[in-house]
Amino acid sequence: MLARASGGIDHLGEGGLILGAMPEMKYDQGEILLNEGDQLLLYTDGVSEAENSRGEMCGEKRIEQLLVASIKRSPEELLEHLEKTVVDFAGDPKLADDFTILAARIIN
């Protein structure tokens, strides 16, 4: 997901399976213009699919809302906030799936 400094979210749809899982894998490529202040968030499915005790998933919508609300945070603060939000949602710091997140802010 790419949070625009000017407001809104772009979902980056091109790609393929997890990077590096199969050396022969081909990936679709795309291009997007990055502007100063935009914040890029990459995450594995273990983040969006983290479940609470009722079997509800954290979901992309929750992550999107957190990203929009965190546009002024540094990438480090965003990552800390996202991790805490997901762990609090799941109710257990030992998540059942992978949990990989990466954030970057575009600076000029």
C-alpha positions in Angstrom: 0.0 0.0 0.0 1.1 3.5 -0.8 -0.3 6.3 1.4 -0.2 9.6 -0.5 1.0 12.7 1.4 -1.9 14.5 -0.4 -4.4 11.9 1.0 -5.6 8.6 -0.1 -4.2 5.1 -0.7 -2.9 3.4 -3.8 -2.9 -0.4 -3.8 0.0 -1.8 -5.7 -1.4 -4.7 -7.6 1.4 -6.0 -9.9 3.7 -8.7 -8.7 3.3 -12.3 -8.0 4.1 -14.9 -5.4 6.4 -14.2 -2.5 9.7 -12.8 -3.7 12.5 -15.4 -3.7 10.4 -18.4 -3.0 10.9 -19.9 -6.5 14.0 -18.8 -8.5 12.2 -19.4 -11.8 9.1 -17.3 -10.9 8.2 -14.5 -13.3 6.7 -11.3 -11.9 4.4 -8.7 -13.4 6.0 -5.2 -13.2 4.3 -1.9 -12.8 5.3 1.7 -12.3 4.0 4.3 -10.0 5.1 7.9 -9.4 6.3 8.5 -5.9 6.0 12.0 -4.4 7.7 13.6 -1.4 6.0 12.6 1.8 4.3 9.5 0.4 4.7 6.5 2.7 5.1 2.9 1.3 4.1 -0.1 3.4 4.9 -3.6 2.4 3.7 -6.6 4.5 3.2 -10.3 4.3 -0.1 -12.0 4.5 0.5 -13.0 8.1 -0.1 -9.3 9.0 -3.5 -8.9 7.3 -4.6 -12.5 8.1 -3.8 -12.4 11.8 -6.8 -13.6 13.7 -8.4 -12.8 17.0 -10.1 -15.2 19.3 -13.4 -15.0 17.3 -11.6 -16.0 14.1 -11.8 -12.5 12.6 -8.9 -11.4 10.5 -7.1 -8.1 11.0 -7.8 -7.4 7.3 -6.5 -4.9 4.7 -9.1 -2.3 5.6 -7.8 -2.0 9.2 -4.2 -1.7 7.9 -5.3 0.9 5.3 -7.0 3.0 8.0 -3.9 2.7 10.2 -1.7 3.8 7.3 -3.8 6.8 6.5 -4.0 7.9 10.1 -0.2 7.5 10.4 0.9 9.5 7.4 2.8 12.0 9.6 4.6 9.2 11.6 8.1 8.2 10.7 8.5 4.8 9.1 9.9 3.4 12.4 6.8 4.8 14.3 4.5 3.4 11.7 6.0 -0.1 12.0 5.9 0.0 15.8 2.2 1.2 15.7 1.2 -1.5 13.1 2.9 -4.3 15.1 1.2 -3.2 18.3 -2.2 -2.9 16.6 -2.0 -6.4 15.1 -0.7 -8.0 18.3 -3.4 -6.3 20.3 -6.0 -7.3 17.7 -4.9 -10.9 17.8 -4.6 -10.9 21.6 -1.4 -12.9 21.6 2.2 -11.8 20.8 2.8 -15.3 19.3 1.2 -14.9 15.9 0.3 -18.0 14.0 1.8 -16.9 10.7 4.8 -14.9 9.3 4.9 -11.3 10.2 7.1 -9.2 8.0 6.6 -5.4 7.5 8.7 -2.8 5.7 7.9 1.0 5.6 9.6 3.8 3.7 8.9 7.5 3.4 9.7 9.3 0.2 12.0 12.3 0.8 13.3 14.8 -1.6 
